[in-house]
Amino acid sequence: MVTGDVEGTGMEGTGSTTDPTTSAADSSTGVAVTGTFIVGPDLPGVPCNSFTQDCPPGEKCMPYAEDGGGSWNALKCVPVMADPVQVGEVCVVVENGVSGIDNCDVGLMCWDADQEGQGYCVALCKGTVEAPICEDPTKTCNVYSEGIPALCLNQCDPLLQDCDPNDVCVVIPDKQGFGCALDASGDEGQQHDPCVFANECDSGLHCAEVTAAAECDQNAQGCCEPFCDVTEPDADANCGGVGQVCTPLFGDDRPPPDNPNVGYCAVPE
């Protein structure tokens, strides 16, 4: 029904490849991160658990690209830098955006790094992959491919698109709700444009299945279509595609309690 992954932020999508010099993306979660990262050589490290932070004192467990590519796909212990920065503070990544090395404190990761390697510290999820938690109740745990990475990010409303200006509100991979991700749409991402990752669509659009609209490229992996409010009487008329209606996003699944009205425009099956 939905692709749900995010490109470039480390949320894996449906399996496309991206140029690591222009974005860092995990091919299994679906969120893309734009920016210029110089991908260095393979950086081996001691495996660890980011949920429990089981590294030796003075080190922290961090996601990194084990194969030297553009996606986080492994975990390792890395040294904690002197005077580490805290949640919400400006941070810096070392070498590249997927090296696993930054100046955030234990249990934190430098997120949304720009071309200069500057981002801000976010908390890694606690608990387990099966039962992830965020200590901050205003955050949602976004668990990506095999829990790499697992981040506590801002919750959002896809009907309001109430994220920061450079972010979009997308379905998080485990479909428990919605989270903010870096807008990786660039010049594309309009309605009916092809997509692979959830954040490759413009604000207010959802990376849906290609059958959601006759106007979509049926050979693509996904297609950008509008979110809609299933309770609005004119929701179908506002969809814009031929034969589209406002369809509940989660089907028979239980919708997130804070967003029970969220749908997306699609041609009925």
GUKOL-577437 format. One record per residue (C-alpha): residue number from 1; x negated, y negated, z negated; residue in three letters. Coordinates in nm, 3 decimals, padded with zeros to 5 digits, always signed. Example, Ala and Ser with C-alpha at 12.3 -4.5 7.8 and 13.67 -1.06 7.14 Angstrom:
GUKOL-577437
+-----+---------+---------+---------+------+
! pos !    east !   north !      up ! code !
+-----+---------+---------+---------+------+
!   1 ! -01.230 ! +00.450 ! -00.780 !  ALA !
!   2 ! -01.367 ! +00.106 ! -00.714 !  SER !
+-----+---------+---------+---------+------+
//
This chain:
GUKOL-577437
+-----+---------+---------+---------+------+
! pos !    east !   north !      up ! code !
+-----+---------+---------+---------+------+
!   1 ! +00.000 ! +00.000 ! +00.000 !  MET !
!   2 ! -00.274 ! -00.244 ! -00.086 !  VAL !
!   3 ! -00.649 ! -00.252 ! -00.043 !  THR !
!   4 ! -00.714 ! -00.415 ! -00.380 !  GLY !
!   5 ! -01.092 ! -00.446 ! -00.358 !  ASP !
!   6 ! -01.306 ! -00.758 ! -00.358 !  VAL !
!   7 ! -01.603 ! -00.841 ! -00.141 !  GLU !
!   8 ! -01.921 ! -01.000 ! -00.260 !  GLY !
!   9 ! -01.846 ! -01.015 ! -00.628 !  THR !
!  10 ! -01.926 ! -00.655 ! -00.660 !  GLY !
!  11 ! -01.570 ! -00.534 ! -00.635 !  MET !
!  12 ! -01.569 ! -00.255 ! -00.388 !  GLU !
!  13 ! -01.338 ! -00.247 ! -00.091 !  GLY !
!  14 ! -01.250 ! +00.001 ! +00.177 !  THR !
!  15 ! -01.592 ! +00.079 ! +00.309 !  GLY !
!  16 ! -01.709 ! -00.196 ! +00.542 !  SER !
!  17 ! -02.067 ! -00.312 ! +00.544 !  THR !
!  18 ! -02.176 ! -00.668 ! +00.482 !  THR !
!  19 ! -02.497 ! -00.854 ! +00.548 !  ASP !
!  20 ! -02.673 ! -00.881 ! +00.209 !  PRO !
!  21 ! -02.835 ! -01.206 ! +00.318 !  THR !
!  22 ! -02.495 ! -01.371 ! +00.329 !  THR !
!  23 ! -02.291 ! -01.183 ! +00.071 !  SER !
!  24 ! -02.317 ! -00.922 ! -00.198 !  ALA !
!  25 ! -02.036 ! -00.669 ! -00.174 !  ALA !
!  26 ! -01.945 ! -00.335 ! -00.327 !  ASP !
!  27 ! -01.778 ! -00.112 ! -00.071 !  SER !
!  28 ! -01.541 ! +00.055 ! -00.317 !  SER !
!  29 ! -01.371 ! -00.216 ! -00.523 !  THR !
!  30 ! -01.265 ! -00.480 ! -00.276 !  GLY !
!  31 ! -01.397 ! -00.826 ! -00.371 !  VAL !
!  32 ! -01.659 ! -01.017 ! -00.175 !  ALA !
!  33 ! -01.916 ! -01.261 ! -00.304 !  VAL !
!  34 ! -02.047 ! -01.522 ! -00.067 !  THR !
!  35 ! -02.379 ! -01.697 ! -00.094 !  GLY !
!  36 ! -02.734 ! -01.635 ! +00.020 !  THR !
!  37 ! -02.916 ! -01.363 ! -00.168 !  PHE !
!  38 ! -03.265 ! -01.244 ! -00.077 !  ILE !
!  39 ! -03.243 ! -00.872 ! -00.140 !  VAL !
!  40 ! -03.567 ! -00.742 ! -00.284 !  GLY !
!  41 ! -03.709 ! -00.389 ! -00.303 !  PRO !
!  42 ! -03.565 ! -00.105 ! -00.504 !  ASP !
!  43 ! -03.585 ! -00.190 ! -00.873 !  LEU !
!  44 ! -03.577 ! +00.132 ! -01.079 !  PRO !
!  45 ! -03.479 ! +00.126 ! -01.443 !  GLY !
!  46 ! -03.364 ! +00.338 ! -01.736 !  VAL !
!  47 ! -02.994 ! +00.436 ! -01.690 !  PRO !
!  48 ! -02.756 ! +00.305 ! -01.956 !  CYS !
!  49 ! -02.392 ! +00.238 ! -02.047 !  ASN !
!  50 ! -02.273 ! -00.120 ! -01.994 !  SER !
!  51 ! -01.964 ! -00.062 ! -02.210 !  PHE !
!  52 ! -02.162 ! +00.038 ! -02.520 !  THR !
!  53 ! -02.487 ! -00.152 ! -02.444 !  GLN !
!  54 ! -02.704 ! +00.139 ! -02.555 !  ASP !
!  55 ! -03.040 ! -00.004 ! -02.448 !  CYS !
!  56 ! -03.328 ! -00.049 ! -02.695 !  PRO !
!  57 ! -03.345 ! -00.374 ! -02.896 !  PRO !
!  58 ! -03.447 ! -00.668 ! -02.684 !  GLY !
!  59 ! -03.289 ! -00.518 ! -02.372 !  GLU !
!  60 ! -02.942 ! -00.510 ! -02.218 !  LYS !
!  61 ! -02.758 ! -00.278 ! -01.979 !  CYS !
!  62 ! -02.693 ! -00.442 ! -01.642 !  MET !
!  63 ! -02.544 ! -00.351 ! -01.302 !  PRO !
!  64 ! -02.788 ! -00.370 ! -01.009 !  TYR !
!  65 ! -02.839 ! -00.249 ! -00.652 !  ALA !
!  66 ! -03.039 ! +00.069 ! -00.695 !  GLU !
!  67 ! -03.098 ! +00.113 ! -00.323 !  ASP !
!  68 ! -03.207 ! -00.247 ! -00.265 !  GLY !
!  69 ! -02.885 ! -00.322 ! -00.078 !  GLY !
!  70 ! -02.620 ! -00.586 ! -00.134 !  GLY !
!  71 ! -02.390 ! -00.402 ! -00.378 !  SER !
!  72 ! -02.409 ! -00.317 ! -00.745 !  TRP !
!  73 ! -02.416 ! +00.062 ! -00.760 !  ASN !
!  74 ! -02.615 ! +00.158 ! -01.072 !  ALA !
!  75 ! -02.698 ! +00.050 ! -01.426 !  LEU !
!  76 ! -03.033 ! -00.006 ! -01.595 !  LYS !
!  77 ! -03.190 ! -00.157 ! -01.905 !  CYS !
!  78 ! -03.355 ! -00.495 ! -01.850 !  VAL !
!  79 ! -03.528 ! -00.734 ! -02.094 !  PRO !
!  80 ! -03.320 ! -01.008 ! -02.256 !  VAL !
!  81 ! -03.482 ! -01.340 ! -02.177 !  MET !
!  82 ! -03.583 ! -01.591 ! -02.442 !  ALA !
!  83 ! -03.308 ! -01.831 ! -02.547 !  ASP !
!  84 ! -03.032 ! -01.640 ! -02.362 !  PRO !
!  85 ! -02.721 ! -01.832 ! -02.259 !  VAL !
!  86 ! -02.366 ! -01.751 ! -02.370 !  GLN !
!  87 ! -02.021 ! -01.697 ! -02.215 !  VAL !
!  88 ! -01.917 ! -01.981 ! -01.987 !  GLY !
!  89 ! -02.261 ! -02.141 ! -01.980 !  GLU !
!  90 ! -02.464 ! -02.197 ! -01.663 !  VAL !
!  91 ! -02.704 ! -01.912 ! -01.593 !  CYS !
!  92 ! -02.961 ! -01.808 ! -01.334 !  VAL !
!  93 ! -03.017 ! -01.476 ! -01.156 !  VAL !
!  94 ! -03.371 ! -01.363 ! -01.082 !  VAL !
!  95 ! -03.489 ! -01.252 ! -00.736 !  GLU !
!  96 ! -03.138 ! -01.197 ! -00.596 !  ASN !
!  97 ! -02.773 ! -01.173 ! -00.695 !  GLY !
!  98 ! -02.779 ! -00.796 ! -00.741 !  VAL !
!  99 ! -03.117 ! -00.753 ! -00.912 !  SER !
! 100 ! -02.955 ! -00.704 ! -01.253 !  GLY !
! 101 ! -03.187 ! -00.963 ! -01.407 !  ILE !
! 102 ! -03.055 ! -01.292 ! -01.545 !  ASP !
! 103 ! -03.080 ! -01.514 ! -01.851 !  ASN !
! 104 ! -02.743 ! -01.428 ! -02.007 !  CYS !
! 105 ! -02.727 ! -01.265 ! -02.352 !  ASP !
! 106 ! -02.660 ! -00.898 ! -02.430 !  VAL !
! 107 ! -02.321 ! -00.786 ! -02.304 !  GLY !
! 108 ! -02.304 ! -01.073 ! -02.053 !  LEU !
! 109 ! -02.373 ! -01.102 ! -01.682 !  MET !
! 110 ! -02.445 ! -01.401 ! -01.458 !  CYS !
! 111 ! -02.146 ! -01.420 ! -01.224 !  TRP !
! 112 ! -02.051 ! -01.614 ! -00.912 !  ASP !
! 113 ! -02.411 ! -01.715 ! -00.835 !  ALA !
! 114 ! -02.458 ! -01.975 ! -00.561 !  ASP !
! 115 ! -02.733 ! -02.006 ! -00.302 !  GLN !
! 116 ! -02.968 ! -02.143 ! -00.568 !  GLU !
! 117 ! -02.901 ! -01.843 ! -00.791 !  GLY !
! 118 ! -02.696 ! -02.039 ! -01.046 !  GLN !
! 119 ! -02.371 ! -01.900 ! -01.184 !  GLY !
! 120 ! -02.201 ! -01.873 ! -01.521 !  TYR !
! 121 ! -02.210 ! -01.603 ! -01.787 !  CYS !
! 122 ! -01.913 ! -01.368 ! -01.816 !  VAL !
! 123 ! -01.862 ! -01.083 ! -02.060 !  ALA !
! 124 ! -01.899 ! -00.723 ! -01.955 !  LEU !
! 125 ! -01.605 ! -00.506 ! -02.058 !  CYS !
! 126 ! -01.620 ! -00.296 ! -02.373 !  LYS !
! 127 ! -01.451 ! +00.034 ! -02.449 !  GLY !
! 128 ! -01.480 ! +00.291 ! -02.169 !  THR !
! 129 ! -01.422 ! +00.316 ! -01.795 !  VAL !
! 130 ! -01.092 ! +00.491 ! -01.871 !  GLU !
! 131 ! -00.988 ! +00.241 ! -02.141 !  ALA !
! 132 ! -01.171 ! -00.089 ! -02.079 !  PRO !
! 133 ! -01.107 ! -00.387 ! -02.304 !  ILE !
! 134 ! -01.195 ! -00.756 ! -02.322 !  CYS !
! 135 ! -01.243 ! -00.920 ! -02.658 !  GLU !
! 136 ! -01.102 ! -01.244 ! -02.516 !  ASP !
! 137 ! -00.725 ! -01.186 ! -02.471 !  PRO !
! 138 ! -00.711 ! -01.446 ! -02.193 !  THR !
! 139 ! -00.938 ! -01.230 ! -01.974 !  LYS !
! 140 ! -00.864 ! -00.923 ! -01.763 !  THR !
! 141 ! -01.109 ! -00.635 ! -01.736 !  CYS !
! 142 ! -01.193 ! -00.585 ! -01.370 !  ASN !
! 143 ! -01.338 ! -00.237 ! -01.337 !  VAL !
! 144 ! -01.496 ! -00.167 ! -01.002 !  TYR !
! 145 ! -01.648 ! +00.142 ! -00.844 !  SER !
! 146 ! -01.728 ! +00.390 ! -01.123 !  GLU !
! 147 ! -01.731 ! +00.100 ! -01.367 !  GLY !
! 148 ! -02.011 ! -00.091 ! -01.189 !  ILE !
! 149 ! -01.967 ! -00.368 ! -01.271 !  PRO !
! 150 ! -01.691 ! -00.399 ! -01.530 !  ALA !
! 151 ! -01.626 ! -00.767 ! -01.598 !  LEU !
! 152 ! -01.391 ! -00.974 ! -01.811 !  CYS !
! 153 ! -01.255 ! -01.238 ! -01.572 !  LEU !
! 154 ! -00.978 ! -01.495 ! -01.580 !  ASN !
! 155 ! -00.624 ! -01.370 ! -01.544 !  GLN !
! 156 ! -00.412 ! -01.546 ! -01.286 !  CYS !
! 157 ! -00.074 ! -01.565 ! -01.117 !  ASP !
! 158 ! -00.084 ! -01.485 ! -00.743 !  PRO !
! 159 ! +00.231 ! -01.690 ! -00.687 !  LEU !
! 160 ! +00.069 ! -01.997 ! -00.841 !  LEU !
! 161 ! -00.291 ! -01.928 ! -00.729 !  GLN !
! 162 ! -00.407 ! -02.094 ! -01.050 !  ASP !
! 163 ! -00.776 ! -02.001 ! -01.028 !  CYS !
! 164 ! -01.066 ! -02.242 ! -00.992 !  ASP !
! 165 ! -01.082 ! -02.421 ! -00.653 !  PRO !
! 166 ! -01.342 ! -02.184 ! -00.509 !  ASN !
! 167 ! -01.160 ! -01.870 ! -00.625 !  ASP !
! 168 ! -00.850 ! -01.679 ! -00.518 !  VAL !
! 169 ! -00.606 ! -01.476 ! -00.727 !  CYS !
! 170 ! -00.612 ! -01.111 ! -00.615 !  VAL !
! 171 ! -00.495 ! -00.770 ! -00.730 !  VAL !
! 172 ! -00.762 ! -00.617 ! -00.952 !  ILE !
! 173 ! -00.879 ! -00.273 ! -00.839 !  PRO !
! 174 ! -00.702 ! -00.070 ! -01.108 !  ASP !
! 175 ! -00.374 ! -00.251 ! -01.025 !  LYS !
! 176 ! -00.314 ! -00.346 ! -01.389 !  GLN !
! 177 ! -00.279 ! -00.712 ! -01.302 !  GLY !
! 178 ! -00.441 ! -01.001 ! -01.121 !  PHE !
! 179 ! -00.780 ! -01.163 ! -01.154 !  GLY !
! 180 ! -00.974 ! -01.453 ! -01.005 !  CYS !
! 181 ! -01.240 ! -01.373 ! -00.746 !  ALA !
! 182 ! -01.466 ! -01.587 ! -00.533 !  LEU !
! 183 ! -01.295 ! -01.691 ! -00.208 !  ASP !
! 184 ! -01.490 ! -01.504 ! +00.062 !  ALA !
! 185 ! -01.256 ! -01.584 ! +00.352 !  SER !
! 186 ! -01.477 ! -01.846 ! +00.514 !  GLY !
! 187 ! -01.325 ! -01.963 ! +00.842 !  ASP !
! 188 ! -01.101 ! -01.655 ! +00.860 !  GLU !
! 189 ! -00.842 ! -01.516 ! +00.621 !  GLY !
! 190 ! -00.525 ! -01.670 ! +00.765 !  GLN !
! 191 ! -00.196 ! -01.478 ! +00.787 !  GLN !
! 192 ! -00.227 ! -01.171 ! +01.013 !  HIS !
! 193 ! -00.611 ! -01.191 ! +01.012 !  ASP !
! 194 ! -00.790 ! -00.859 ! +00.949 !  PRO !
! 195 ! -00.943 ! -00.794 ! +00.606 !  CYS !
! 196 ! -01.121 ! -00.525 ! +00.413 !  VAL !
! 197 ! -01.165 ! -00.690 ! +00.076 !  PHE !
! 198 ! -00.896 ! -00.857 ! -00.133 !  ALA !
! 199 ! -01.077 ! -01.190 ! -00.146 !  ASN !
! 200 ! -01.130 ! -01.210 ! +00.229 !  GLU !
! 201 ! -00.782 ! -01.362 ! +00.261 !  CYS !
! 202 ! -00.702 ! -01.729 ! +00.202 !  ASP !
! 203 ! -00.541 ! -01.842 ! -00.121 !  SER !
! 204 ! -00.183 ! -01.711 ! -00.147 !  GLY !
! 205 ! -00.242 ! -01.417 ! +00.087 !  LEU !
! 206 ! -00.280 ! -01.050 ! +00.003 !  HIS !
! 207 ! -00.499 ! -00.797 ! +00.187 !  CYS !
! 208 ! -00.221 ! -00.555 ! +00.277 !  ALA !
! 209 ! -00.194 ! -00.248 ! +00.499 !  GLU !
! 210 ! -00.196 ! -00.323 ! +00.873 !  VAL !
! 211 ! +00.161 ! -00.195 ! +00.909 !  THR !
! 212 ! +00.279 ! -00.492 ! +00.703 !  ALA !
! 213 ! +00.316 ! -00.699 ! +01.022 !  ALA !
! 214 ! +00.347 ! -00.626 ! +01.393 !  ALA !
! 215 ! +00.111 ! -00.919 ! +01.449 !  GLU !
! 216 ! -00.172 ! -00.740 ! +01.265 !  CYS !
! 217 ! -00.449 ! -00.554 ! +01.444 !  ASP !
! 218 ! -00.333 ! -00.199 ! +01.389 !  GLN !
! 219 ! -00.690 ! -00.072 ! +01.419 !  ASN !
! 220 ! -00.814 ! -00.289 ! +01.132 !  ALA !
! 221 ! -00.848 ! -00.170 ! +00.772 !  GLN !
! 222 ! -00.623 ! -00.437 ! +00.624 !  GLY !
! 223 ! -00.429 ! -00.751 ! +00.712 !  CYS !
! 224 ! -00.375 ! -01.081 ! +00.529 !  CYS !
! 225 ! -00.008 ! -01.134 ! +00.441 !  GLU !
! 226 ! +00.160 ! -01.377 ! +00.196 !  PRO !
! 227 ! +00.240 ! -01.306 ! -00.163 !  PHE !
! 228 ! +00.605 ! -01.378 ! -00.235 !  CYS !
! 229 ! +00.853 ! -01.392 ! -00.523 !  ASP !
! 230 ! +01.102 ! -01.106 ! -00.490 !  VAL !
! 231 ! +01.359 ! -01.301 ! -00.694 !  THR !
! 232 ! +01.368 ! -01.600 ! -00.460 !  GLU !
! 233 ! +01.681 ! -01.598 ! -00.240 !  PRO !
! 234 ! +01.491 ! -01.728 ! +00.065 !  ASP !
! 235 ! +01.179 ! -01.517 ! +00.015 !  ALA !
! 236 ! +01.236 ! -01.311 ! +00.331 !  ASP !
! 237 ! +01.285 ! -01.619 ! +00.547 !  ALA !
! 238 ! +00.955 ! -01.764 ! +00.422 !  ASN !
! 239 ! +00.750 ! -01.459 ! +00.520 !  CYS !
! 240 ! +00.694 ! -01.571 ! +00.878 !  GLY !
! 241 ! +00.618 ! -01.236 ! +01.041 !  GLY !
! 242 ! +00.860 ! -01.058 ! +01.273 !  VAL !
! 243 ! +01.092 ! -00.838 ! +01.066 !  GLY !
! 244 ! +00.908 ! -00.900 ! +00.741 !  GLN !
! 245 ! +01.081 ! -00.897 ! +00.403 !  VAL !
! 246 ! +00.953 ! -00.974 ! +00.054 !  CYS !
! 247 ! +00.849 ! -00.631 ! -00.075 !  THR !
! 248 ! +00.764 ! -00.550 ! -00.439 !  PRO !
! 249 ! +00.386 ! -00.535 ! -00.456 !  LEU !
! 250 ! +00.363 ! -00.230 ! -00.679 !  PHE !
! 251 ! +00.652 ! -00.032 ! -00.536 !  GLY !
! 252 ! +00.771 ! +00.221 ! -00.788 !  ASP !
! 253 ! +00.471 ! +00.155 ! -01.011 !  ASP !
! 254 ! +00.525 ! -00.045 ! -01.325 !  ARG !
! 255 ! +00.451 ! -00.412 ! -01.248 !  PRO !
! 256 ! +00.227 ! -00.618 ! -01.475 !  PRO !
! 257 ! +00.447 ! -00.757 ! -01.754 !  PRO !
! 258 ! +00.333 ! -01.115 ! -01.688 !  ASP !
! 259 ! +00.398 ! -01.093 ! -01.312 !  ASN !
! 260 ! +00.713 ! -00.883 ! -01.258 !  PRO !
! 261 ! +00.832 ! -01.086 ! -00.958 !  ASN !
! 262 ! +00.525 ! -01.055 ! -00.738 !  VAL !
! 263 ! +00.578 ! -00.917 ! -00.390 !  GLY !
! 264 ! +00.418 ! -00.945 ! -00.050 !  TYR !
! 265 ! +00.554 ! -00.988 ! +00.300 !  CYS !
! 266 ! +00.580 ! -00.664 ! +00.495 !  ALA !
! 267 ! +00.788 ! -00.487 ! +00.757 !  VAL !
! 268 ! +01.007 ! -00.226 ! +00.581 !  PRO !
! 269 ! +00.895 ! +00.130 ! +00.633 !  GLU !
+-----+---------+---------+---------+------+
//
